[in-house]
Amino acid sequence: MKILVIGDPHGNLPKNLPKNVDLILLNGDIGKSDLAKKIWFLKKENEVTASEKEKETAHNEIYNSSIKLLKKLSKKNEVYTIMGNVATCWSKLLKGIKGIKKVHIVKNDIRRINNLRIGFLEYFVDSSWIKEFEIKDKKEKDSAKKQTEKAKRVLNRFGKNLDILICHQPPYGILDKINFSGTPKSWQSKHAGSKIILDYIKNHQPKYCICGHIHEGKGIKKIGKTEVINLGLCGWKVLNL
């Protein structure tokens, strides 16, 4: 079985994608997010609050480009994806894809496809990220703690014998170092991966872990028997299973 995995499209598809594949998997950040990133980083660095109109425009950019991209990919193949940190309204996107055949958005669940067990872990803020980036806000800390505990439960449920783990952020310390000039200076050279995902891989050894999120971390590394593939921005690879 030939599986095409695509990382962080952000509204654009890589050129010269192979056509003779059986399945397409994406690891989130489907839509274009130029406006959303601008708003987010302005808030982080300058405490500037976007207007409701600006927020709506940013969400529409993500939503419309996500639908367009998924329609194009699904013309010939089944497409499975999670939502990354750059995401539009979950319920709105689910409603939007109802009329698109062959598109599946999976949230914290396993899909059995041609005898393969593929786990789809939604994006979450790991408490290790809060610590690494010295986040002081109590609400953010509490939210991260809840999200981390939920992710633990999901991965425990996935258990052993997983062929592919689809997640958005990389495991902690693996292809996850921030070196992008567009991020705040205080973030440079820090690790933005997840210790929960790292622990799961060490303990359960899925064949592949497909991730992205940290575009400059693009590459392939092994954790035991697991091949961790950070596809970066619009990267792709064909897996033969």
N, C-alpha and C positions, 0 to 999 in steps of 0.2 A: 504494500500500500504506500503510495506516494502522498505525503502531506506537506503542503506549502504553509510555512509559518511566516507571518508578516508582523513586524514590530512598529508600534507607534506611528501610524500613517499621518495623523494630524491633517486629514483632508486630502492627502496626495498619495497616489499609488506609485510604487517603484516602477521604473521602466523595465521593459523586457522580462516581465514575469513569465515563468514557464506555464504552458497551457495544459500539458498532459499530467494533471494531478488528480487525486481522488477526493481531496478534502483541503479546506483552507481554515487555518486557525489564526486569530489575532489576539494580541495581549493588551488591548485597550487603547485609550487615547485615539479614537477613530477620527474625530472631527477636528477641523481647523480651530486653533485656539489663540490666535494672535491677540485679539482684543482681551480675552480672559487673562492671559499672562500679563499683559500690560497693566490691567486693573490690579491683579494680585501682587505683583512686585512693587507697584507704586504704594500700595497699602502697607506692605512689609517695611519698605525703606523710609517712606515719608508720612505714613499714617493718613494717606489721602483716601477719602471715601468716595466710591463711584456712585453716580446717580442711578436711580431705578431704571431710567431709560438706557443708560450705558450697560447696565447689567443684562437687561433684556436683549439688547443688540448682541452682546457677547454670547449669550446662551443660544440665540438664533443662529449665529455663525457656526457654533459647534453642532447644533442639531441638524441644520440643513446640509452641511458638508458631510455629516455622518450618514444620513439617509442616502445621499448621492453616491458615496463611496460603497456602501453596502449593496446598493442596487447593482452597481457595476460588477462587483466581485461575484455576486450570486447568479449571474446570468448562466454560468456553466457548472458551478460547483456549490456544494453545501458549505456554508460559512458559519463558524462558531466563534464567538468572541466574548470577552468580558468588558467591563467598563473600567477605564483607568481613572487617574485623579482628575484629568480634564474630561468632564462628563456633563451632559445636559440632564434634564429631569428624567429619572429612570422610567416613570410611568408614561411620560410623553414619548420617549423613544420606543418603548414596548408597543405602544399604540401605533406609532409611525411605521414599524416594521411588519405589522399584521398583514399588509397587502403585498409584502415582498416574500416570495417563496424562497426556501432554502437558507434563510437567515435565522440564526438562533443566538440570543444573548443569554448567557448562562451565569448564574450567580451562586457561588458557593455550592457547587454540585458536581457529581461525576456523570459523564456521558460514556456509555459503552458503544463504541463504533467499530464495526468489523473486528470484534474480540479485543479491542484495545480499551484500556481504562484511562480516560483523560479527565483530570481534575481541574476545575475552573475556580480559582480563588479570586474573589473580588478585591480591588484595591482597598487598603486600610492603612491608617497611620499607626505604625508600630511604636510602642513606648521607647524602644531603643533610638528611634529617630528624635523623639522629644529630648532625650538625654544628650544625644550627640550634638544637637543644634541648640542646646541650652535654652529651651522654650520655658518661659516663666509663667505664662498665662494658665491659671488653674483650670479653666474650662477646656482648653486644648489638652492639658495633661489628663484630665478625667475622661475626655472623649477618647483619647488615644488608648487609655487603659481598657476601656470597654471594647474598643475595636480589636485590640490585641487579644483579649480573652476570647472574643468571638472567633477570631482567626485560628486560635489554638484549637478550639472545639471543632471547627470545620476540618482542619488538617488531621486531627485525631480520627475524625470520621472517614477521611480519605484512606487512612491506614497504609498498609503495605501493598506491594504489587501494582503500583501506579506506573503506567507507561509514560505518560506526559503530565507534568504539572504546568498549567498555564497561570501565570501570575503577572502582576504589573511591575512591581519593584523587584530588584535582584536580592539574593540573599546577602546578609551583612558581610562586608569585607570582600565580596566577590563582584568584580566589574561594576562597582557602585560608587566610585570616588568622583566627587564633583570638581570639574575643572573648567566649566563653561563660563566664559567671561560675562554673560548676561545675568548671572546670579549675584546676590549680595557678596561683598568681599569676605564677610565673616563666615561664609559657607564654603569657601574654597578649600579643597583637599580633604573635606570631611566625607565620611561614609553615609550614604543615604539609603542603604539596604535594610532588610528586615532580619532580625535575629530569630524570629519565629520561623520564617521560611528556611533559614540556615539550619536550625535545629531539626526541622522536619526532614530536610534532605539528608543530613548526617545520619539520622535514625532510620529512615525508611527507603532511601536510595531509589527514587524513581529513575527511569532510564534518561529522561530529559526534563530539564526545567527551562521553560521558555519565558523570558522576561524582557524588560526594556526600561522605560522611565528615565534612567540616566543615560542620555544619548551618547555622551562622550565615553561611556563605559563599554561600548560595543566590542564584542569579542566572545571567545569561547574558553571556558575553564572547567576543570573536573573537580568534583567533590566526591572522593571515593569512586564509585561506579557511575555517578550521575554526571551527565554532560550539561553544564549550565550555559545557555546561549542568550546573551544580551544582544538583541537585534538592533538596538540603537534607533535612530530616526529613519523610518521607511526601509529598514533592512529586511532581508528575506533569506530563507534557506529551505531546502527540500529535505525532509526526513524520509528515509526508506525503512518502513517497519513491516 
